[in-house]
Amino acid sequence: MENNLEEKRQPGKPRILIVGGVAGGASCAARARRMSEKAEIIMFERGPYVSFANCGLPYYVGDVITDESDLLIATPELFKSRFDIEVRLGSEVRSIDRKKHEIEVRNRQTGKVYREEYDALVLAPGATPVRPSLYGIDLPGIFSLRTIPDSRQIRERIAERKAKRAVVVGGGFIGLETTENLVRRGLSVTIVEMLAQVMPPVDPEMAVPIQEHLTANGVSLHLGDGVAGFEQDHEGNTISVVTRSGGRYICDMVLLAIGVRPEITLAKEADLEIGRLGGIRVDDQMRTSDERIWAVGDAVEVRDFVSGEWSLFPLAGVANRQGRTAADVVLGREATFRGVQGTIVCKVFDITVAATGMSEKSLNRSKLHDQEGHYEKIYLHPGHHVNYYPGAKPITMKLLFSTKDGKVLGAQAVGEEGVEKRIDVIAMAIQQRATVFDLEEAELGYAPQFGAAKDPVNIAGMIAANALRGDAPVAHWADATSSQSYVLDVREPQEFDLGHVEGATNIPLHSLRDRMSELPRNREILVYCAVGQRSYYASRALRLNGFSAKNISGGMKTYRAEGGEPASEKPKDKLPPS
């Protein structure tokens, strides 16, 4: 074994070794150089690329990106010429000697093994695709999509086999984005998802529009059914995906998109602390349990900014910020990583879904509920800009907030236009620990093409603030199951006839003031309409006239999503499950 430690070191020249590139490692290296001209910086990457756009891989599969080189963000030559950073590709770091402050490296091309000394070591090994131990999982034609070579192999399979059918296992980001791009390439796609919804980060009712849109674009969707194994026909031409329920889906290729797990082998063997969720445990300066070793990116376990609990968030923007923090701390600057709130966005055909902060699912699992009191939620369905300007598209939004102080806890949105803009605004509000009262007063840019004088963000804040003040308390469809409640539908009779909740009384909004004598004063009245606006007006009028009234948030549009029925079909005359 060759040892490089005999070389004479320059005094006052810290030696920073970085294991892994892509987002976390590459941003750490570049930031470290911008912080110090004296530091010696060496990056070790076991693969053939040091910095590439893995978020762009589905679009390379779909021929939206046609040139593979466009996926390369930076090359070893660029790192050397621009930053004087040495990059060693095909170099696998096999072990860490924490006592000697050394790493052992193997050149994967030559087989040569050598050691390198460090003053600071940064681990950015990333994550690996989950590949469960199922029978037939190693058959040819079953792929994951994590690297450029992965995307190249999928493209070759499509071209060589003239593939017409694909099964995508998993309905998360990669699964949905690749589904769209396989359809773009002319393939018939089936999604098999073990959970009862696609896009697991959002709540089930917010996933319904996405599921409807997938089906409308010809995708066959099978939810709540996990994969049991894979079989190949005798000629080796097709693959059968066999599910736990006994389903069998024949295809030409399979994409496994069931998530990733942190790559912690190196850290674990070095006896660094590993968190309960399986990631490398770091503090708010990205330092591991060893004072000379930092870790960033998909491999680390960090604090959730909203709940304060440990979490895993394999997001490129997060990895970039962590890399910058680690570089600052390594080179002596006071810096801390504030945590992750999980701001996401994904495009599925013509639909965009975005979210930030905590979902209702995560709130119910979290200790935050006990720490800060109860949370409330509201739904709204505004246009992405004013309706009088041509092309307005509806957005379905959900806002979660604390009933104790109105602090914004999370938000989700789905629609064709303007979705990510609203979620980005709310994401910044969460970072500033803002309340729904701040959203109510937020000053946002307005012109007819871009929004409204009362932006959807303002409206969300107003609905939530009105609920907290007691001006317009909200109710939900689960509340309407109580026999004590009187359910009032204030839509027009023709709307009521097309589908309504069983037992509801129909009094159109324009007739309400003249017919209040028909309503009970000894029961709580739950009011609904199509999306919640007319029922808000009605609930205010009722309350001002001495009735106990609440507005069912989101109206019939949310009712249909919660009931699991396609919004295009007539809803059944019954309440959705509570």
C-alpha positions as a printed Julia matrix, in Angstrom:
578×3 Matrix{Float64}:
   0.0     0.0     0.0
   1.36    3.37   -1.03
   1.39    6.16    1.57
   1.28    9.83    0.53
   1.9    11.16    4.02
   5.65   11.58    3.59
   5.21   14.6     1.36
   6.24   17.86    2.95
   3.21   19.91    4.04
   3.12   23.68    3.82
   2.59   25.32    7.22
  -0.75   27.15    7.64
  -2.28   25.3     4.68
  -5.25   23.27    5.96
  -5.96   20.06    4.08
  -9.67   19.49    3.38
 -10.73   16.16    1.92
 -14.28   15.78    0.58
 -15.8    12.37   -0.07
 -18.49   12.65   -2.75
 -19.57   15.37   -5.15
 -22.93   16.21   -6.76
 -24.77   18.85   -4.68
 -23.43   18.68   -1.11
 -19.79   17.83   -1.75
 -19.39   20.09   -4.77
 -20.95   23.12   -3.07
 -18.78   22.53    0.0
 -15.62   22.41   -2.1
 -16.42   25.57   -4.07
 -17.45   27.46   -0.93
 -14.28   26.36    0.89
 -12.16   27.82   -1.89
 -14.09   31.08   -1.76
 -13.36   31.16    1.98
  -9.64   30.4     1.7
  -6.98   30.63   -0.97
  -4.53   28.7     1.2
  -6.55   25.55    1.81
  -5.65   22.4    -0.09
  -8.93   20.88   -1.26
  -9.27   17.4    -2.76
 -12.54   15.74   -3.78
 -12.93   11.96   -4.11
 -15.78   10.64   -6.25
 -16.16    6.91   -6.89
 -18.32    7.47   -9.98
 -17.47    8.96  -13.38
 -19.01   12.41  -12.7
 -18.29   14.85   -9.9
 -21.24   17.22  -10.28
 -24.32   16.46  -12.34
 -28.01   17.36  -12.33
 -29.65   14.21  -11.01
 -32.98   16.09  -10.83
 -32.79   16.35  -14.64
 -32.43   12.61  -15.26
 -36.15   11.88  -15.88
 -36.15   14.6   -18.53
 -33.13   13.06  -20.24
 -35.04    9.76  -20.32
 -37.96   11.65  -21.9
 -35.83   13.46  -24.52
 -36.71   16.87  -23.08
 -32.97   17.13  -22.43
 -31.41   15.6   -25.52
 -27.68   16.05  -24.88
 -26.24   14.07  -21.98
 -23.48   16.64  -21.51
 -26.11   19.22  -20.55
 -26.55   17.29  -17.29
 -22.96   17.98  -16.27
 -22.83   20.97  -13.95
 -19.08   20.95  -13.38
 -16.13   18.84  -14.54
 -12.79   18.09  -12.84
 -11.17   20.47  -15.32
 -13.52   23.29  -14.32
 -12.9    22.68  -10.61
  -9.14   22.84  -11.25
  -9.07   25.87  -13.53
 -11.65   27.96  -11.72
 -11.15   26.95   -8.08
  -7.78   25.16   -7.92
  -9.56   22.12   -6.49
  -8.28   18.64   -7.3
 -10.96   16.12   -8.24
 -10.2    12.4    -8.33
 -12.86   10.44  -10.2
 -13.2     6.69   -9.87
 -11.71    6.94   -6.4
 -13.45    4.95   -3.71
 -12.79    5.94   -0.11
 -12.75    2.6     1.72
 -12.11    3.55    5.33
 -11.42    6.36    7.8
  -8.72    6.2    10.46
  -9.99    8.76   12.95
  -6.95    8.51   15.23
  -4.44    9.17   12.47
  -6.78   11.53   10.56
  -6.35    9.5     7.39
  -8.55    7.96    4.74
  -7.81    4.91    2.62
  -8.57    5.32   -1.08
  -8.75    2.79   -3.91
  -8.4     3.84   -7.53
 -11.15    1.78   -9.16
  -9.44    1.82  -12.54
  -5.91    0.79  -11.54
  -6.66   -0.96   -8.26
  -4.02    1.13   -6.49
  -4.7     1.68   -2.77
  -3.22    4.63   -0.91
  -3.77    6.84    2.14
  -4.36   10.56    2.48
  -4.15   12.72    5.59
  -6.73   15.36    6.45
  -7.14   18.32    8.75
 -10.86   18.3     8.0
 -12.92   15.58    6.36
 -16.34   16.2     4.79
 -18.56   13.23    3.94
 -21.05   13.67    1.11
 -21.75   10.06    0.06
 -25.39   10.69   -0.85
 -28.07    8.03   -0.83
 -28.71    4.8    -2.7
 -32.0     3.69   -4.28
 -34.02    1.26   -2.2
 -33.89   -2.16   -3.84
 -35.83   -4.66   -1.71
 -35.08   -8.37   -1.58
 -37.86   -9.56   -3.89
 -37.68  -12.55   -6.16
 -36.64  -11.61   -9.68
 -35.45   -8.13   -8.74
 -32.14   -8.6   -10.55
 -33.73   -9.53  -13.87
 -32.52   -7.48  -16.87
 -34.85   -4.62  -17.63
 -35.43   -3.57  -14.02
 -33.88   -0.17  -13.37
 -33.39    2.54  -10.77
 -32.79    6.16  -11.75
 -30.11    7.86   -9.7
 -27.12    8.48  -12.0
 -26.36    9.42  -15.6
 -25.41    5.79  -16.43
 -28.83    4.72  -15.07
 -30.62    7.1   -17.45
 -28.41    5.96  -20.31
 -29.35    2.32  -19.69
 -33.06    3.14  -19.62
 -32.79    5.03  -22.9
 -30.92    2.09  -24.45
 -33.59   -0.36  -23.26
 -36.34    1.74  -24.83
 -34.45    2.01  -28.12
 -33.16   -1.57  -28.39
 -36.37   -3.32  -27.29
 -38.69   -0.77  -28.89
 -40.37   -0.74  -25.5
 -44.08   -0.01  -25.44
 -45.06   -0.84  -21.84
 -43.46    0.15  -18.57
 -44.31   -0.38  -14.92
 -43.18    2.27  -12.45
 -43.0     0.99   -8.89
 -43.54    3.96   -6.59
 -45.53    7.17   -6.9
 -43.11    9.71   -5.45
 -41.09   12.41   -7.22
 -38.93   10.21   -9.44
 -41.77    7.82  -10.16
 -44.17   10.55  -11.31
 -41.62   12.58  -13.25
 -40.35    9.49  -15.05
 -43.9     8.36  -15.74
 -44.59   11.62  -17.55
 -41.42   11.27  -19.58
 -42.02    7.64  -20.5
 -45.48    8.59  -21.73
 -43.79   11.36  -23.72
 -41.66    8.64  -25.35
 -44.81    6.77  -26.37
 -44.87    4.1   -23.66
 -47.98    2.9   -21.88
 -47.26    3.28  -18.16
 -48.65    1.52  -15.1
 -47.86    2.88  -11.61
 -47.92    0.42   -8.71
 -47.82    2.16   -5.32
 -47.95    0.4    -1.96
 -49.53    3.41   -0.24
 -53.11    4.52   -0.83
 -51.94    7.71   -2.61
 -49.25    9.08   -4.89
 -46.87   11.83   -3.74
 -46.51   10.69   -0.1
 -45.26   14.07    1.26
 -48.72   15.62    0.78
 -51.96   14.66    2.5
 -54.26   12.11    0.8
 -56.98   14.55   -0.27
 -54.35   16.81   -1.88
 -53.09   13.87   -3.95
 -56.51   13.23   -5.51
 -56.18   15.88   -8.29
 -52.8    14.41   -9.21
 -54.23   10.91   -9.39
 -57.12   12.09  -11.55
 -54.7    13.89  -13.85
 -52.51   10.8   -14.22
 -55.53    8.74  -15.19
 -56.68   11.42  -17.63
 -53.29   11.18  -19.32
 -53.63    7.44  -19.85
 -51.61    6.22  -16.87
 -52.92    3.06  -15.19
 -52.85    3.64  -11.45
 -52.85    0.86   -8.84
 -52.72    2.14   -5.26
 -52.54    0.31   -1.96
 -50.83   -2.71   -3.49
 -47.17   -3.56   -2.97
 -44.95   -5.56   -5.34
 -44.3    -9.2    -4.41
 -41.79  -10.05   -7.15
 -40.87  -10.12  -10.83
 -40.99  -12.86  -13.44
 -39.63  -13.12  -16.97
 -41.26  -14.92  -19.88
 -39.51  -17.92  -21.42
 -38.13  -15.9   -24.33
 -36.81  -13.19  -22.0
 -38.74  -10.49  -23.81
 -41.17   -9.29  -21.16
 -41.31   -8.87  -17.39
 -44.33   -9.56  -15.21
 -44.69   -7.43  -12.1
 -46.55   -9.51   -9.51
 -48.26   -7.69   -6.64
 -49.27   -8.83   -3.17
 -52.94   -8.76   -4.11
 -52.27  -11.16   -6.98
 -52.16   -8.55   -9.73
 -49.89   -9.19  -12.69
 -48.7    -6.43  -15.03
 -46.74   -7.4   -18.12
 -44.24   -4.87  -19.46
 -41.01   -4.35  -21.38
 -39.23   -2.55  -18.56
 -39.59   -1.68  -14.87
 -38.5     1.44  -13.0
 -38.0     1.07   -9.26
 -38.79    4.43   -7.66
 -39.53    3.44   -4.08
 -37.21    5.89   -2.38
 -33.61    6.14   -1.27
 -31.71    5.36    1.89
 -28.66    7.21    3.25
 -25.28    5.8     2.24
 -23.71    5.36    5.66
 -21.33    2.43    5.21
 -18.16    4.51    5.51
 -19.47    6.49    8.5
 -20.76    3.39   10.27
 -17.47    1.53    9.89
 -15.69    4.6    11.3
 -18.01    4.37   14.32
 -19.57    7.79   13.73
 -22.96    8.3    15.33
 -25.88    7.11   13.21
 -29.35    8.46   13.98
 -32.54    6.54   14.61
 -33.73    7.16   11.04
 -30.57    5.69    9.56
 -28.7     8.86    8.62
 -25.38   10.24    9.82
 -26.16   12.32   12.9
 -24.82   15.9    12.69
 -25.18   19.05   14.78
 -26.3    22.45   13.51
 -22.8    23.08   12.14
 -22.94   19.82   10.12
 -20.28   18.3    12.39
 -20.5    14.58   13.1
 -19.65   12.92   16.42
 -15.98   13.4    15.43
 -14.84   17.03   15.73
 -12.76   16.82   12.55
 -15.42   15.19   10.38
 -18.45   16.88    8.83
 -21.26   15.35    6.76
 -23.72   16.91    4.29
 -26.42   15.96    1.82
 -28.71   12.99    1.48
 -26.73   10.86    3.94
 -27.33   13.05    7.0
 -30.06   13.26    9.6
 -30.97   16.83   10.57
 -33.6    18.71   12.53
 -36.98   19.53   11.05
 -37.25   23.33   11.22
 -40.92   23.3    12.21
 -41.15   20.36   14.59
 -37.55   20.27   15.83
 -37.5    16.49   15.36
 -34.82   14.48   13.56
 -35.62   13.91    9.9
 -34.28   12.84    6.51
 -34.74   15.19    3.54
 -32.91   14.12    0.35
 -33.26   17.46   -1.45
 -30.66   19.15   -3.67
 -31.22   22.66   -2.32
 -30.83   21.39    1.22
 -27.57   19.62    0.34
 -26.19   22.8    -1.22
 -26.89   24.86    1.88
 -25.43   22.21    4.14
 -22.26   22.13    2.04
 -21.84   25.89    2.41
 -22.38   25.69    6.17
 -19.81   22.92    6.56
 -17.21   24.83    4.52
 -17.72   27.98    6.59
 -17.32   26.11    9.88
 -14.29   24.14    8.68
 -12.56   27.41    7.83
 -13.38   29.15   11.08
 -16.51   31.17   10.36
 -19.43   31.01   12.76
 -22.26   29.43   10.81
 -25.21   27.21   11.58
 -27.69   25.24    9.5
 -31.2    26.23   10.56
 -32.83   22.9     9.7
 -35.08   21.63    6.93
 -38.75   22.35    6.36
 -39.16   20.13    3.3
 -40.17   22.6     0.59
 -40.93   20.57   -2.53
 -42.36   21.03   -6.01
 -43.12   18.5    -8.73
 -44.66   18.78  -12.19
 -46.83   15.91  -13.43
 -47.95   16.51  -17.01
 -49.88   19.81  -16.72
 -50.33   19.7   -12.94
 -47.91   21.15  -10.38
 -47.89   20.03   -6.75
 -45.9    21.87   -4.11
 -45.65   21.81   -0.33
 -43.69   23.27    2.55
 -43.51   22.63    6.27
 -45.53   19.92    7.92
 -48.41   17.95    6.46
 -51.4    16.93    8.52
 -50.04   13.38    8.51
 -46.7    14.49    9.91
 -48.38   16.75   12.47
 -50.4    13.82   13.77
 -47.19   11.78   14.1
 -45.22   14.62   15.66
 -44.75   15.77   19.23
 -45.42   19.3    18.0
 -49.14   18.79   18.54
 -48.59   18.26   22.26
 -46.01   21.04   22.54
 -47.94   23.85   20.9
 -51.57   22.85   21.31
 -54.03   21.93   18.63
 -53.6    22.74   14.95
 -56.27   23.8    12.48
 -56.47   23.51    8.72
 -58.29   25.41    6.0
 -58.87   24.72    2.3
 -59.37   27.18   -0.53
 -59.67   26.99   -4.31
 -58.77   30.42   -5.74
 -57.77   31.27   -9.3
 -54.07   31.79   -9.91
 -54.92   35.26  -11.19
 -58.09   37.36  -11.44
 -60.94   35.63  -13.22
 -61.68   38.53  -15.56
 -58.26   38.17  -17.2
 -58.23   35.25  -19.68
 -56.61   31.99  -18.65
 -57.24   31.9   -14.89
 -56.54   28.42  -13.49
 -57.79   27.19  -10.1
 -55.37   26.28   -7.32
 -56.35   23.91   -4.54
 -54.58   24.99   -1.34
 -54.36   23.65    2.19
 -52.91   25.66    5.07
 -52.04   24.25    8.5
 -51.52   26.53   11.49
 -51.37   26.54   15.27
 -54.53   27.48   17.12
 -52.36   28.71   20.0
 -50.7    31.62   18.21
 -51.58   31.31   14.53
 -48.05   30.27   13.53
 -47.95   28.77   10.05
 -47.01   25.08   10.23
 -47.33   23.93    6.64
 -49.01   24.4     3.27
 -49.77   22.34    0.18
 -51.07   23.35   -3.23
 -52.03   21.69   -6.52
 -52.91   23.31   -9.82
 -51.82   24.16  -13.34
 -50.39   27.65  -12.78
 -49.01   29.76   -9.94
 -48.66   26.9    -7.47
 -44.96   27.09   -6.67
 -45.11   30.89   -6.32
 -47.61   30.67   -3.45
 -45.82   27.85   -1.69
 -42.49   29.7    -1.95
 -44.05   32.74   -0.27
 -45.42   30.59    2.54
 -42.08   28.77    2.82
 -40.37   32.06    3.58
 -43.13   32.9     6.05
 -42.43   29.62    7.88
 -38.7    30.4     7.95
 -39.53   33.71    9.63
 -41.89   31.93   12.05
 -44.72   34.05   10.7
 -48.39   33.66   11.55
 -51.57   33.55    9.52
 -52.03   37.2    10.5
 -48.79   37.93    8.63
 -50.1    36.12    5.56
 -53.26   38.17    5.81
 -51.18   41.37    5.64
 -48.5    40.17    3.16
 -47.86   42.7     0.4
 -47.39   40.82   -2.85
 -47.03   41.93   -6.44
 -50.28   42.3    -8.34
 -51.22   42.7   -11.96
 -54.12   40.87  -13.64
 -51.76   38.45  -15.39
 -50.06   37.35  -12.17
 -52.5    37.38   -9.28
 -55.21   39.38   -7.6
 -55.46   42.33   -5.24
 -56.13   39.65   -2.63
 -53.58   37.03   -3.57
 -54.31   33.36   -2.76
 -51.69   33.69   -0.01
 -53.63   36.63    1.47
 -56.91   34.75    1.19
 -55.46   31.73    2.97
 -54.27   34.03    5.76
 -57.64   35.78    5.94
 -59.62   32.54    6.21
 -57.3    31.24    8.93
 -57.22   34.57   10.79
 -61.03   34.85   10.66
 -61.26   31.37   12.16
 -58.85   32.21   15.01
 -60.62   35.49   15.79
 -63.95   33.71   15.94
 -65.37   35.77   13.08
 -65.81   32.74   10.83
 -64.99   29.45   12.58
 -64.31   26.59   10.2
 -65.6    23.05   10.25
 -64.63   19.99    8.22
 -66.55   17.22    6.57
 -65.73   14.84    9.39
 -67.56   17.24   11.74
 -70.71   16.94    9.65
 -71.15   13.3    10.65
 -72.48   14.43   14.04
 -76.23   14.03   14.4
 -76.25   17.25   16.41
 -75.21   19.3    13.4
 -77.58   20.89   10.9
 -76.0    20.88    7.42
 -76.9    23.77    5.14
 -76.14   23.9     1.4
 -76.21   27.49    0.08
 -75.6    26.68   -3.57
 -78.19   27.18   -6.3
 -80.92   24.5    -6.63
 -79.5    23.17   -9.9
 -76.12   22.65   -8.23
 -77.81   20.93   -5.3
 -79.67   18.58   -7.66
 -76.45   17.49   -9.34
 -75.11   16.14   -6.06
 -75.31   17.02   -2.41
 -74.66   15.67    1.04
 -77.35   13.42    2.4
 -79.58   15.22    4.88
 -78.48   18.71    3.83
 -81.01   21.51    3.51
 -80.73   23.72    0.44
 -81.28   27.45    0.9
 -79.44   29.47   -1.77
 -77.31   32.31   -0.46
 -79.44   34.99   -2.14
 -82.53   33.68   -0.28
 -80.9    33.13    3.08
 -81.82   36.39    4.82
 -85.47   35.93    3.93
 -85.55   32.32    5.13
 -83.56   32.38    8.36
 -86.74   31.62   10.27
 -86.58   28.1     8.82
 -83.25   27.41   10.56
 -82.82   26.03   14.09
 -81.34   28.26   16.76
 -80.64   25.39   19.16
 -78.26   23.47   16.85
 -74.91   24.2    15.27
 -75.3    24.95   11.57
 -72.54   23.74    9.25
 -72.65   25.6     5.95
 -71.13   24.55    2.64
 -71.07   25.58   -1.01
 -68.89   24.66   -3.99
 -65.51   25.89   -2.73
 -66.21   27.72    0.53
 -66.73   31.34   -0.51
 -70.53   31.59   -0.55
 -70.74   29.51    2.61
 -68.34   31.98    4.28
 -70.71   34.84    3.43
 -73.62   32.76    4.71
 -71.92   31.8     7.97
 -71.09   35.44    8.69
 -74.69   36.5     8.09
 -75.97   33.7    10.29
 -73.58   34.5    13.14
 -74.47   38.19   13.02
 -78.09   37.14   13.34
 -77.46   35.08   16.45
 -77.02   31.61   14.95
 -74.17   29.22   15.81
 -72.69   28.66   12.34
 -69.45   27.35   10.9
 -68.16   27.24    7.35
 -67.16   23.79    6.04
 -63.72   24.59    4.63
 -63.17   23.91    0.95
 -66.8    23.08    0.16
 -67.9    20.32   -2.2
 -64.56   20.33   -4.01
 -62.78   19.23   -0.85
 -65.68   16.88   -0.03
 -65.09   15.0    -3.26
 -61.34   14.78   -2.67
 -61.8    13.51    0.87
 -64.41   11.02   -0.28
 -62.01    9.66   -2.87
 -64.38   10.21   -5.79
 -63.29   11.78   -9.07
 -64.25   15.44   -9.12
 -65.7    14.99  -12.63
 -68.32   12.5   -11.43
 -71.52   13.11   -9.49
 -70.7    12.56   -5.81
 -72.64   10.02   -3.81
 -75.19   11.46   -1.43
 -73.28   10.55    1.69
 -70.51   11.98    3.8
 -66.91   10.95    3.2
 -65.3     8.74    5.84
 -64.15   10.64    8.91
